[in-house]
Amino acid sequence: MMYAPPKERRWARPLRDLNKALKAKWLWRFAKEDNIFRKNLVKMKYDVDKLGWWSKKSPTSHGVGCWKSIISQLDHFKSLVHFKAGNGFKVLFWHDVWCEERPLRDHFPDLFFLARFKDATVQHVTSCNEDQNHWNIIFSRSPTDWEEENNLALLANVKVAPCTGG
């Protein structure tokens, strides 16, 4: 037997979705905007990660706060964001979604396991020589034959902005 929920509870789902969307908007604005009062306030209280995109999570496990609630949605938000690598300074090579539909660590798990610098940015694993990009992904050991095939597939998929000259 099917029944409709009581009228007083029909608003709960849309309100939850709206709340999630508003938290995502706050995270987007925090990442994109500089020199605004609310961002500086959050930076002073929580600090920011090493790339400057997101604030750090609260070190205390207790307490309720507006920003604590917003930052709790960070992992979900990051799964929806696709980065443009640009110069690669603020984009993590293995962890951010920037050249595929999912992070490279998920697309090439064997190579991620071998990578010596798992938190490297795109800038750290690429270099320019005259007008060409060269990839410099350092592994903890030499890849096997089948891992080398994955490495070639990886290099064929990753693209960054062309070099601007020597």
N, C-alpha and C positions, 0 to 999 in steps of 0.2 A: 504494500500500500504506500503510495506517495503522498506527501503533503508539503505545503509551502511553509517556510519558516515564518514565525510570527513577525508582524510588521516591525516591531521594535528591534529586531536583530538583522534586518535586511541591509542596513547601512554599514554594518561592521566590516564586511569584505571590501567595499569600495573605499572606505576610510583607511583601511590597512594599506591598500595599494597606493592611495594618494600620499600617505605618510612615507612609504618607501620611495616614491617618485620625488618627493620634496627633499629627502635625505640625499638622493642621488644628485639633485640639483646643487645642494650645498657642497658636495664633494667635487663636482665639476667646477664650480666657481672657485673653490679653494685651490684647485690645481691650475686654473687658467688665469686668475686675476692676481695681480701684485699690488702692493702698497694700498691696501684697503684696511680699514680699522679692524674689522672682525677677523681677517686673516692674521694680522699682526698680533691680535689678542690671543688667538689660538696658538700661534707660534711661541709666544712668551710662556704660555701655560704648559703646553705639551711638547714643544720642540717639533722639528720636522725630520723626515727620513733623509738619508744621505743625498738623495737626488733632488729633494725639494718639492716633490709632487704632493706628498701627503704628510699629515701630522702623525706623530707617533701615538700609539695607544696609551691610555692612562696606565701608569705603573701600579696603581692600586686596584685591587679586585672589587672593592666595595664602593658604594656611593652611586648615585644616579645623576647624570648631567646631560644637558642637551647635546654637547659635542660627543660625549661618550656614546650616546645613542646613534648619532650620525656616523661616527667612525666604525661602528659595529657593522655597517653595510658595505665597508670598503672592499672586501673580497668579492661580493656580488657585483659591485660597481665595476671593479677592474675586469671582471669577466665580460662585461658589455662594451668596454672601451677598446678601440683599435688605435694604436699610436702611429704617428708619422715619424720615422726615424730622424729625418733632418740630418743634423750633424752627429746624432747618436749620443750626445752627452747625457741626456736624461732618460734614455730608454734602455732597460735591461735586456740584453741579448737573449737569454734563455727564458726569462720569466714573464716578460710583457708580450702582449699580442701586437705585433707590428708588421709581420710579413706573411702570416698565415691566418687562418681563422681561429687558431688557438696558439698558446705559447709553444715555442720550439722545444722546450723540455718535454712537453706532452707528445709532440709530433716525432721527435727523435730521442726517445728515452735512453737508448744505449749510448748515444753520443753525449747526452747530458751527464750520464753516470761517469763517463770518461773525462769530462771537462775538468780541468784543473781550477779554473776560476768560474764558479757557477753564478756568481753575482756580477759578472763583467757587463759593462755597458756596450752598446753597439760601437761606440767610439773606441773602446779599448781593444776590440777584436778586428778593427779595420784600420788600414793605413793607406795613404795615398802616395803613389810614385808617379810623378808627372801627372797625367790625366786619367790614371787607372786606379781603381780600388783593389786592394789586396786584403784577403782575409787571413787573420793570424789567430786561429782558435787553438789554444794550447791544451793538449790532452795529457793525462797522467801517465799514459803509456802509448806506444804506437798502436794504431787501430789494426785489427785483423782484416782479412780480405773483405768479409761481408760488412764489417764496420766501415771500411773505406768506401764501399758502395753507398752506404748511408751518408757518409761525409760528402761524397760527390753530389748526392741528391740534395743535401742541405745547402751546399754552396750554389747549386743551380736555382734554389728557391729564394735565397736571400738577396735583396737588392736595396741599395741605399742611394742617396743622391750622388750624382757624379762628382768627382774631384774638381776643385776650382783651379787646379794648376799646381806646379811644383813647389 
